[in-house]
Amino acid sequence: MDQLFETEESRQSYLSEKFDNLIEVIDESYGKALMDELVLRMEKTISDFNDEIASLMEQLKANTDRKSLLLQKLRENSEELKDQPVPEKEVQEQRELSAWERKLENLDKK
């Protein structure tokens, strides 16, 4: 029996033979009912799959629309901010922060 399973081809032929024998036994008793049930389940699976894909596509489109709207608002706000002068106090705070960061870097190097 070990010789039957040495190659993949022999394993496949063994399984195919056993499956064919099983199908013959089932077909004699349950063939029509089994095929009808199989077809019904496949149709339901395909229908569920199509519904899920349609739902996912709708969600994807809604998310894309939201992202586009957010990007547009960000661009508009960015352009508005470019036109406004930065208060001197904020510029000075940024310089101080940079100086503070340099001090921390010097400490890390030591």
N, C-alpha and C positions, 0 to 999 in steps of 0.2 A: 504494500500500500504506500510505503514511503516513496517508491519509484513513481507513483502517479503524480506526486506533488513536487518533483524535482524542478520542472520548468513551468513557467507561467502558462504556456500553451496547454500543458497537461492539466493544470489546475482549472483553467477556463473550460476545457472540454468536459472535465468531470462535473463541474458546477452546472454547465449547460445541459448535460445529460440528466442530472438529477432534477433540474428545474423543469425540463421538458416532461419528465415522468410525472412530476407533481401537477403540472398544468393539465395533462391528460386526465388525471384522476379528478381534479376539480372541475374540468370542463364537462365531464359526464354528468355531474350532479348539479353544479351551480353555474355553469357557463354563462347563460343569458343573464341571470340575476347579478352575477359578479361583474359582468361587462357593463350592465346598466348602472350599477352603483359606481363603478370606476369612472364612467363618463360623467355622471352627476357631480362627483367630487372634483373632477378636473375642471368642469365648467364653473363650479363655485370658487375654486382656487383662482382661476383666471379672472373671474369677476371681482373677487376681493383684491387681487393684485392691481387690477385696473383702477379700482376705487382708491386704493392707497397711493398709487402713482399720481392720480389726478389731484388728490389732497396735498401731496408733497409739492406738486408743481404750483398749486395755488399759494401755498405757504412761501415757496421760494420767490414767487413774483411779488407777494406782499412785502417780504423782507427786502427785496431789491428796491422796491419803490420807497420804502422807509429809509434805506441807506442813501438813496439818491437825494431824497428830500433833506436829510441831515447834512449831507455833503454840500448841498446848495446853500443851506443856512450857514454852515461853517464858512464857506467862501464869502458869503455876503458879510458876515460878522468880521471876518478877517480883513476884508477891504475897508470896512468902516473903521476898524481899529488902526489900520495903516494911516488913514487920513488924520486921526487924532494925535496931537502931540503927547509925548510921554512926559508926565510931571517930573520935575527935577528931583523931587524926593525919591521917587521910584528908581531913577537912574542912580542916585547916590546909594540907595539900599543895595542895588545890584553890585555896585563897585565894592561896597563893604563886604558883601557876601563873597565876592571873588577873593578879596584880601583874606578873609577868614578861611576860605578853602585852601589858599596857598599856605597859610600857617599850619593847617592840618596836614597837608602834604609834606611839609618840612619835618613835622614831628614823626610822620610815618617813615621817612627816609632815615632818620636817626635811629 
